[in-house]
Amino acid sequence: MDAPRVSVFMPVYNAGEDLVAAMKSILNQTFSDFEFLIVNDGSKDNSLEIIQSFDDKRIVLINNEVNKGLIASLNIGLENCRGEFIVRMDQDDISLPTRIEKQVKFMDEHPEYGLIGSWFEDFGENIESKLVKYSSDDTQIRIRHLYQTHISHPTAVIRTSVIRKHQLRFDPEFVHGEDYEFWVKTSAFCKLSNVPELLVLKRDHPRNITNQFASTMQATCVKVKQKQFHQMGLDLNTDDVNLYTRFADSEWNFDSHEMKTLTHLLERIQSANEKSSFIPKDVYSQYLSSKFFHLCYNNKSIGKQGWEMFFASSLSKKYKISLSEKAKFRVKSILA
């Protein structure tokens, strides 16, 4: 059989009533040259019967007789996808009709990109729907990846040649954060982006891995962050990583002791990146210095010390502060 252009890949385990809508959203895409590879991972409900009830030749079913777990199923999918592109899909989400068409068009027009996502909307019972707009800029995604994933797994499209060439797989050492680690690993070999359009509806409910395994996921994410900083040239402990995450996530409440520790940490990070260029130096230095300025300016917990801490740090040398900003900062520090 001739290989399709796209392999849509969806692992399934006890998907329940959401599976029908998820499958229909793929089978009704405007782009049709795809196989729909579904790995049923030993479901104990009626998921297998639901999959088999669809009469569509594009569906390719792999049925695990026993439950092997998500990471094993993800790797089974990677090994069996035949398309030029792998489109990820989750069993309870909905791909909008033009999703595959628009993401394939982007990949065709930008061969240097090997991994992309898109904007998505969180929805579900008893929650307010929220449109999430991830950056489309490669460098900004890499900066984000130092403290959180910035490609949503069910929106992802992967260029198959990248994972074949570099033998990339999901790592069982990073359970409940395997996608985050996979994106970081893949980013060493290609550029990253997000199509700046809403293409996926992402269902939020209590059964989500994010909701069920929050503490395990948090610990795994720390490991992914440590891995990146190690590549930058720094070995950070868990406290360092968590402090950086609070800073990068725009938390403004740091006491004086935390500010001193954070300032030293940021100076170490900036110095390490200047040497390694793990992230483009000028962009990352400007990012760190700008966020540090706004932290010192907005942090009410340190009062007048904000002015002194900012200008005493080497980070201030990378921030082009305007005269009006400097005047407002000075007045604020005097009145604090």
TORKOL-4160 file (C-alpha; in steps of 0.2 Angstrom, whole numbers, padded with zeros to 4 digits, m for minus):
336
<pt num="1" X="0000" Y="0000" Z="0000"/>
<pt num="2" X="0006" Y="0018" Z="m0004"/>
<pt num="3" X="0010" Y="0028" Z="0012"/>
<pt num="4" X="m0002" Y="0042" Z="0016"/>
<pt num="5" X="0005" Y="0059" Z="0018"/>
<pt num="6" X="m0001" Y="0060" Z="0036"/>
<pt num="7" X="m0003" Y="0048" Z="0050"/>
<pt num="8" X="m0015" Y="0053" Z="0063"/>
<pt num="9" X="m0011" Y="0044" Z="0079"/>
<pt num="10" X="m0022" Y="0042" Z="0094"/>
<pt num="11" X="m0019" Y="0031" Z="0109"/>
<pt num="12" X="m0035" Y="0025" Z="0118"/>
<pt num="13" X="m0038" Y="0018" Z="0135"/>
<pt num="14" X="m0056" Y="0018" Z="0142"/>
<pt num="15" X="m0061" Y="0033" Z="0132"/>
<pt num="16" X="m0079" Y="0031" Z="0135"/>
<pt num="17" X="m0092" Y="0042" Z="0128"/>
<pt num="18" X="m0080" Y="0056" Z="0122"/>
<pt num="19" X="m0072" Y="0044" Z="0109"/>
<pt num="20" X="m0085" Y="0045" Z="0096"/>
<pt num="21" X="m0084" Y="0064" Z="0095"/>
<pt num="22" X="m0065" Y="0063" Z="0094"/>
<pt num="23" X="m0065" Y="0050" Z="0080"/>
<pt num="24" X="m0078" Y="0060" Z="0070"/>
<pt num="25" X="m0068" Y="0076" Z="0071"/>
<pt num="26" X="m0053" Y="0067" Z="0062"/>
<pt num="27" X="m0063" Y="0057" Z="0049"/>
<pt num="28" X="m0072" Y="0073" Z="0044"/>
<pt num="29" X="m0057" Y="0083" Z="0041"/>
<pt num="30" X="m0055" Y="0094" Z="0025"/>
<pt num="31" X="m0038" Y="0085" Z="0022"/>
<pt num="32" X="m0041" Y="0067" Z="0018"/>
<pt num="33" X="m0025" Y="0059" Z="0013"/>
<pt num="34" X="m0021" Y="0051" Z="0030"/>
<pt num="35" X="m0021" Y="0035" Z="0040"/>
<pt num="36" X="m0030" Y="0035" Z="0057"/>
<pt num="37" X="m0019" Y="0024" Z="0068"/>
<pt num="38" X="m0027" Y="0020" Z="0084"/>
<pt num="39" X="m0019" Y="0010" Z="0098"/>
<pt num="40" X="m0031" Y="0003" Z="0109"/>
<pt num="41" X="m0022" Y="0000" Z="0125"/>
<pt num="42" X="m0031" Y="m0015" Z="0133"/>
<pt num="43" X="m0047" Y="m0004" Z="0137"/>
<pt num="44" X="m0059" Y="m0012" Z="0149"/>
<pt num="45" X="m0074" Y="m0002" Z="0143"/>
<pt num="46" X="m0082" Y="m0002" Z="0126"/>
<pt num="47" X="m0069" Y="0008" Z="0117"/>
<pt num="48" X="m0064" Y="m0006" Z="0106"/>
<pt num="49" X="m0082" Y="m0009" Z="0100"/>
<pt num="50" X="m0083" Y="0010" Z="0097"/>
<pt num="51" X="m0068" Y="0010" Z="0086"/>
<pt num="52" X="m0074" Y="m0006" Z="0077"/>
<pt num="53" X="m0091" Y="0002" Z="0074"/>
<pt num="54" X="m0083" Y="0015" Z="0062"/>
<pt num="55" X="m0083" Y="0009" Z="0043"/>
<pt num="56" X="m0068" Y="0019" Z="0036"/>
<pt num="57" X="m0053" Y="0011" Z="0027"/>
<pt num="58" X="m0042" Y="0025" Z="0034"/>
<pt num="59" X="m0043" Y="0017" Z="0052"/>
<pt num="60" X="m0029" Y="0006" Z="0056"/>
<pt num="61" X="m0031" Y="m0002" Z="0073"/>
<pt num="62" X="m0018" Y="m0009" Z="0084"/>
<pt num="63" X="m0026" Y="m0018" Z="0099"/>
<pt num="64" X="m0015" Y="m0021" Z="0114"/>
<pt num="65" X="m0022" Y="m0037" Z="0123"/>
<pt num="66" X="m0016" Y="m0030" Z="0140"/>
<pt num="67" X="m0014" Y="m0012" Z="0146"/>
<pt num="68" X="0004" Y="m0007" Z="0142"/>
<pt num="69" X="0003" Y="0011" Z="0148"/>
<pt num="70" X="0003" Y="0028" Z="0138"/>
<pt num="71" X="0021" Y="0029" Z="0135"/>
<pt num="72" X="0023" Y="0011" Z="0127"/>
<pt num="73" X="0007" Y="0015" Z="0117"/>
<pt num="74" X="0015" Y="0031" Z="0111"/>
<pt num="75" X="0030" Y="0023" Z="0105"/>
<pt num="76" X="0020" Y="0009" Z="0096"/>
<pt num="77" X="0012" Y="0023" Z="0087"/>
<pt num="78" X="0028" Y="0031" Z="0082"/>
<pt num="79" X="0035" Y="0015" Z="0075"/>
<pt num="80" X="0020" Y="0011" Z="0065"/>
<pt num="81" X="0016" Y="0028" Z="0057"/>
<pt num="82" X="0019" Y="0028" Z="0039"/>
<pt num="83" X="0015" Y="0046" Z="0034"/>
<pt num="84" X="0027" Y="0060" Z="0031"/>
<pt num="85" X="0019" Y="0069" Z="0046"/>
<pt num="86" X="0012" Y="0062" Z="0062"/>
<pt num="87" X="m0003" Y="0072" Z="0069"/>
<pt num="88" X="m0006" Y="0068" Z="0087"/>
<pt num="89" X="m0024" Y="0067" Z="0093"/>
<pt num="90" X="m0031" Y="0063" Z="0111"/>
<pt num="91" X="m0046" Y="0052" Z="0114"/>
<pt num="92" X="m0057" Y="0065" Z="0122"/>
<pt num="93" X="m0052" Y="0081" Z="0111"/>
<pt num="94" X="m0059" Y="0088" Z="0095"/>
<pt num="95" X="m0049" Y="0093" Z="0080"/>
<pt num="96" X="m0058" Y="0107" Z="0070"/>
<pt num="97" X="m0062" Y="0103" Z="0052"/>
<pt num="98" X="m0047" Y="0112" Z="0044"/>
<pt num="99" X="m0034" Y="0107" Z="0057"/>
<pt num="100" X="m0024" Y="0094" Z="0047"/>
<pt num="101" X="m0025" Y="0105" Z="0031"/>
<pt num="102" X="m0018" Y="0120" Z="0039"/>
<pt num="103" X="m0004" Y="0112" Z="0049"/>
<pt num="104" X="0002" Y="0102" Z="0034"/>
<pt num="105" X="0002" Y="0118" Z="0023"/>
<pt num="106" X="0013" Y="0126" Z="0036"/>
<pt num="107" X="0025" Y="0111" Z="0036"/>
<pt num="108" X="0025" Y="0111" Z="0017"/>
<pt num="109" X="0030" Y="0129" Z="0017"/>
<pt num="110" X="0042" Y="0128" Z="0031"/>
<pt num="111" X="0053" Y="0113" Z="0029"/>
<pt num="112" X="0065" Y="0119" Z="0043"/>
<pt num="113" X="0051" Y="0115" Z="0056"/>
<pt num="114" X="0050" Y="0098" Z="0063"/>
<pt num="115" X="0038" Y="0100" Z="0077"/>
<pt num="116" X="0023" Y="0112" Z="0078"/>
<pt num="117" X="0007" Y="0114" Z="0087"/>
<pt num="118" X="m0007" Y="0127" Z="0087"/>
<pt num="119" X="m0019" Y="0137" Z="0098"/>
<pt num="120" X="m0032" Y="0127" Z="0107"/>
<pt num="121" X="m0047" Y="0130" Z="0118"/>
<pt num="122" X="m0049" Y="0122" Z="0135"/>
<pt num="123" X="m0067" Y="0117" Z="0137"/>
<pt num="124" X="m0078" Y="0105" Z="0148"/>
<pt num="125" X="m0092" Y="0104" Z="0160"/>
<pt num="126" X="m0092" Y="0117" Z="0174"/>
<pt num="127" X="m0077" Y="0126" Z="0167"/>
<pt num="128" X="m0077" Y="0142" Z="0157"/>
<pt num="129" X="m0070" Y="0140" Z="0140"/>
<pt num="130" X="m0053" Y="0148" Z="0137"/>
<pt num="131" X="m0043" Y="0151" Z="0121"/>
<pt num="132" X="m0024" Y="0147" Z="0124"/>
<pt num="133" X="m0013" Y="0156" Z="0111"/>
<pt num="134" X="0004" Y="0149" Z="0111"/>
<pt num="135" X="0019" Y="0158" Z="0103"/>
<pt num="136" X="0023" Y="0154" Z="0085"/>
<pt num="137" X="0041" Y="0160" Z="0087"/>
<pt num="138" X="0055" Y="0147" Z="0089"/>
<pt num="139" X="0066" Y="0156" Z="0101"/>
<pt num="140" X="0051" Y="0161" Z="0112"/>
<pt num="141" X="0045" Y="0143" Z="0113"/>
<pt num="142" X="0063" Y="0138" Z="0118"/>
<pt num="143" X="0062" Y="0151" Z="0132"/>
<pt num="144" X="0045" Y="0145" Z="0138"/>
<pt num="145" X="0051" Y="0127" Z="0138"/>
<pt num="146" X="0064" Y="0132" Z="0152"/>
<pt num="147" X="0049" Y="0133" Z="0164"/>
<pt num="148" X="0033" Y="0125" Z="0155"/>
<pt num="149" X="0029" Y="0115" Z="0139"/>
<pt num="150" X="0023" Y="0127" Z="0125"/>
<pt num="151" X="0017" Y="0115" Z="0113"/>
<pt num="152" X="0001" Y="0106" Z="0118"/>
<pt num="153" X="0002" Y="0087" Z="0115"/>
<pt num="154" X="m0015" Y="0085" Z="0106"/>
<pt num="155" X="m0011" Y="0099" Z="0094"/>
<pt num="156" X="0006" Y="0093" Z="0089"/>
<pt num="157" X="0012" Y="0088" Z="0072"/>
<pt num="158" X="0029" Y="0080" Z="0070"/>
<pt num="159" X="0039" Y="0078" Z="0054"/>
<pt num="160" X="0042" Y="0059" Z="0053"/>
<pt num="161" X="0059" Y="0061" Z="0045"/>
<pt num="162" X="0066" Y="0070" Z="0061"/>
<pt num="163" X="0061" Y="0056" Z="0073"/>
<pt num="164" X="0067" Y="0042" Z="0061"/>
<pt num="165" X="0084" Y="0050" Z="0058"/>
<pt num="166" X="0087" Y="0053" Z="0076"/>
<pt num="167" X="0078" Y="0038" Z="0083"/>
<pt num="168" X="0067" Y="0048" Z="0094"/>
<pt num="169" X="0055" Y="0040" Z="0106"/>
<pt num="170" X="0045" Y="0045" Z="0122"/>
<pt num="171" X="0055" Y="0041" Z="0137"/>
<pt num="172" X="0048" Y="0030" Z="0151"/>
<pt num="173" X="0059" Y="0040" Z="0164"/>
<pt num="174" X="0048" Y="0055" Z="0161"/>
<pt num="175" X="0031" Y="0048" Z="0165"/>
<pt num="176" X="0017" Y="0061" Z="0165"/>
<pt num="177" X="0028" Y="0073" Z="0157"/>
<pt num="178" X="0034" Y="0062" Z="0142"/>
<pt num="179" X="0027" Y="0075" Z="0129"/>
<pt num="180" X="0037" Y="0089" Z="0137"/>
<pt num="181" X="0053" Y="0080" Z="0137"/>
<pt num="182" X="0050" Y="0074" Z="0119"/>
<pt num="183" X="0048" Y="0092" Z="0113"/>
<pt num="184" X="0064" Y="0097" Z="0121"/>
<pt num="185" X="0073" Y="0082" Z="0114"/>
<pt num="186" X="0066" Y="0085" Z="0097"/>
<pt num="187" X="0070" Y="0104" Z="0097"/>
<pt num="188" X="0089" Y="0100" Z="0096"/>
<pt num="189" X="0086" Y="0094" Z="0078"/>
<pt num="190" X="0073" Y="0106" Z="0071"/>
<pt num="191" X="0064" Y="0122" Z="0073"/>
<pt num="192" X="0047" Y="0124" Z="0083"/>
<pt num="193" X="0031" Y="0134" Z="0080"/>
<pt num="194" X="0013" Y="0135" Z="0083"/>
<pt num="195" X="0000" Y="0139" Z="0070"/>
<pt num="196" X="m0008" Y="0155" Z="0076"/>
<pt num="197" X="m0026" Y="0148" Z="0074"/>
<pt num="198" X="m0038" Y="0139" Z="0085"/>
<pt num="199" X="m0037" Y="0121" Z="0078"/>
<pt num="200" X="m0041" Y="0110" Z="0093"/>
<pt num="201" X="m0054" Y="0109" Z="0107"/>
<pt num="202" X="m0045" Y="0102" Z="0122"/>
<pt num="203" X="m0057" Y="0094" Z="0134"/>
<pt num="204" X="m0054" Y="0096" Z="0153"/>
<pt num="205" X="m0062" Y="0084" Z="0165"/>
<pt num="206" X="m0057" Y="0075" Z="0181"/>
<pt num="207" X="m0050" Y="0060" Z="0172"/>
<pt num="208" X="m0036" Y="0070" Z="0163"/>
<pt num="209" X="m0019" Y="0065" Z="0167"/>
<pt num="210" X="m0015" Y="0083" Z="0172"/>
<pt num="211" X="m0029" Y="0082" Z="0185"/>
<pt num="212" X="m0026" Y="0064" Z="0191"/>
<pt num="213" X="m0007" Y="0064" Z="0193"/>
<pt num="214" X="m0003" Y="0083" Z="0197"/>
<pt num="215" X="0011" Y="0079" Z="0209"/>
<pt num="216" X="0020" Y="0066" Z="0198"/>
<pt num="217" X="0019" Y="0078" Z="0183"/>
<pt num="218" X="0026" Y="0092" Z="0193"/>
<pt num="219" X="0041" Y="0081" Z="0198"/>
<pt num="220" X="0044" Y="0075" Z="0180"/>
<pt num="221" X="0043" Y="0093" Z="0174"/>
<pt num="222" X="0057" Y="0098" Z="0186"/>
<pt num="223" X="0068" Y="0084" Z="0178"/>
<pt num="224" X="0064" Y="0091" Z="0161"/>
<pt num="225" X="0069" Y="0109" Z="0166"/>
<pt num="226" X="0085" Y="0102" Z="0175"/>
<pt num="227" X="0089" Y="0093" Z="0159"/>
<pt num="228" X="0089" Y="0109" Z="0149"/>
<pt num="229" X="0099" Y="0119" Z="0161"/>
<pt num="230" X="0112" Y="0106" Z="0161"/>
<pt num="231" X="0113" Y="0107" Z="0142"/>
<pt num="232" X="0115" Y="0126" Z="0145"/>
<pt num="233" X="0129" Y="0122" Z="0157"/>
<pt num="234" X="0121" Y="0123" Z="0174"/>
<pt num="235" X="0116" Y="0109" Z="0186"/>
<pt num="236" X="0102" Y="0116" Z="0196"/>
<pt num="237" X="0093" Y="0108" Z="0211"/>
<pt num="238" X="0074" Y="0107" Z="0213"/>
<pt num="239" X="0073" Y="0123" Z="0223"/>
<pt num="240" X="0083" Y="0133" Z="0210"/>
<pt num="241" X="0071" Y="0126" Z="0196"/>
<pt num="242" X="0056" Y="0130" Z="0206"/>
<pt num="243" X="0062" Y="0148" Z="0210"/>
<pt num="244" X="0066" Y="0151" Z="0191"/>
<pt num="245" X="0048" Y="0144" Z="0187"/>
<pt num="246" X="0040" Y="0157" Z="0199"/>
<pt num="247" X="0050" Y="0171" Z="0191"/>
<pt num="248" X="0047" Y="0166" Z="0173"/>
<pt num="249" X="0028" Y="0163" Z="0177"/>
<pt num="250" X="0027" Y="0182" Z="0182"/>
<pt num="251" X="0025" Y="0180" Z="0200"/>
<pt num="252" X="0028" Y="0196" Z="0209"/>
<pt num="253" X="0028" Y="0191" Z="0227"/>
<pt num="254" X="0046" Y="0187" Z="0233"/>
<pt num="255" X="0053" Y="0192" Z="0250"/>
<pt num="256" X="0070" Y="0200" Z="0252"/>
<pt num="257" X="0079" Y="0184" Z="0255"/>
<pt num="258" X="0071" Y="0176" Z="0240"/>
<pt num="259" X="0076" Y="0191" Z="0229"/>
<pt num="260" X="0094" Y="0189" Z="0233"/>
<pt num="261" X="0094" Y="0171" Z="0229"/>
<pt num="262" X="0085" Y="0174" Z="0213"/>
<pt num="263" X="0096" Y="0188" Z="0208"/>
<pt num="264" X="0111" Y="0177" Z="0210"/>
<pt num="265" X="0102" Y="0162" Z="0201"/>
<pt num="266" X="0098" Y="0173" Z="0186"/>
<pt num="267" X="0115" Y="0180" Z="0184"/>
<pt num="268" X="0122" Y="0162" Z="0184"/>
<pt num="269" X="0109" Y="0157" Z="0171"/>
<pt num="270" X="0113" Y="0172" Z="0160"/>
<pt num="271" X="0132" Y="0169" Z="0161"/>
<pt num="272" X="0130" Y="0151" Z="0157"/>
<pt num="273" X="0119" Y="0155" Z="0142"/>
<pt num="274" X="0131" Y="0168" Z="0136"/>
<pt num="275" X="0144" Y="0154" Z="0135"/>
<pt num="276" X="0134" Y="0140" Z="0128"/>
<pt num="277" X="0121" Y="0150" Z="0117"/>
<pt num="278" X="0108" Y="0136" Z="0122"/>
<pt num="279" X="0096" Y="0150" Z="0118"/>
<pt num="280" X="0100" Y="0165" Z="0106"/>
<pt num="281" X="0111" Y="0176" Z="0118"/>
<pt num="282" X="0104" Y="0193" Z="0115"/>
<pt num="283" X="0086" Y="0188" Z="0115"/>
<pt num="284" X="0087" Y="0178" Z="0131"/>
<pt num="285" X="0097" Y="0191" Z="0140"/>
<pt num="286" X="0084" Y="0204" Z="0135"/>
<pt num="287" X="0071" Y="0193" Z="0141"/>
<pt num="288" X="0079" Y="0190" Z="0158"/>
<pt num="289" X="0083" Y="0208" Z="0161"/>
<pt num="290" X="0066" Y="0214" Z="0156"/>
<pt num="291" X="0057" Y="0202" Z="0167"/>
<pt num="292" X="0069" Y="0206" Z="0182"/>
<pt num="293" X="0066" Y="0225" Z="0180"/>
<pt num="294" X="0047" Y="0222" Z="0180"/>
<pt num="295" X="0049" Y="0211" Z="0196"/>
<pt num="296" X="0059" Y="0224" Z="0205"/>
<pt num="297" X="0047" Y="0237" Z="0200"/>
<pt num="298" X="0031" Y="0228" Z="0204"/>
<pt num="299" X="0036" Y="0217" Z="0219"/>
<pt num="300" X="0028" Y="0226" Z="0234"/>
<pt num="301" X="0036" Y="0214" Z="0247"/>
<pt num="302" X="0053" Y="0222" Z="0245"/>
<pt num="303" X="0048" Y="0240" Z="0245"/>
<pt num="304" X="0062" Y="0253" Z="0242"/>
<pt num="305" X="0075" Y="0238" Z="0240"/>
<pt num="306" X="0068" Y="0235" Z="0222"/>
<pt num="307" X="0078" Y="0250" Z="0215"/>
<pt num="308" X="0094" Y="0245" Z="0224"/>
<pt num="309" X="0092" Y="0227" Z="0219"/>
<pt num="310" X="0089" Y="0230" Z="0201"/>
<pt num="311" X="0104" Y="0242" Z="0198"/>
<pt num="312" X="0116" Y="0232" Z="0209"/>
<pt num="313" X="0113" Y="0217" Z="0197"/>
<pt num="314" X="0123" Y="0214" Z="0181"/>
<pt num="315" X="0105" Y="0211" Z="0174"/>
<pt num="316" X="0102" Y="0229" Z="0173"/>
<pt num="317" X="0116" Y="0232" Z="0160"/>
<pt num="318" X="0105" Y="0222" Z="0147"/>
<pt num="319" X="0089" Y="0232" Z="0150"/>
<pt num="320" X="0087" Y="0248" Z="0140"/>
<pt num="321" X="0077" Y="0258" Z="0153"/>
<pt num="322" X="0069" Y="0274" Z="0147"/>
<pt num="323" X="0070" Y="0290" Z="0156"/>
<pt num="324" X="0052" Y="0290" Z="0160"/>
<pt num="325" X="0053" Y="0272" Z="0167"/>
<pt num="326" X="0068" Y="0277" Z="0177"/>
<pt num="327" X="0059" Y="0292" Z="0185"/>
<pt num="328" X="0044" Y="0282" Z="0189"/>
<pt num="329" X="0054" Y="0268" Z="0197"/>
<pt num="330" X="0064" Y="0281" Z="0207"/>
<pt num="331" X="0048" Y="0290" Z="0213"/>
<pt num="332" X="0040" Y="0273" Z="0217"/>
<pt num="333" X="0055" Y="0267" Z="0227"/>
<pt num="334" X="0055" Y="0283" Z="0237"/>
<pt num="335" X="0037" Y="0282" Z="0242"/>
<pt num="336" X="0037" Y="0264" Z="0246"/>
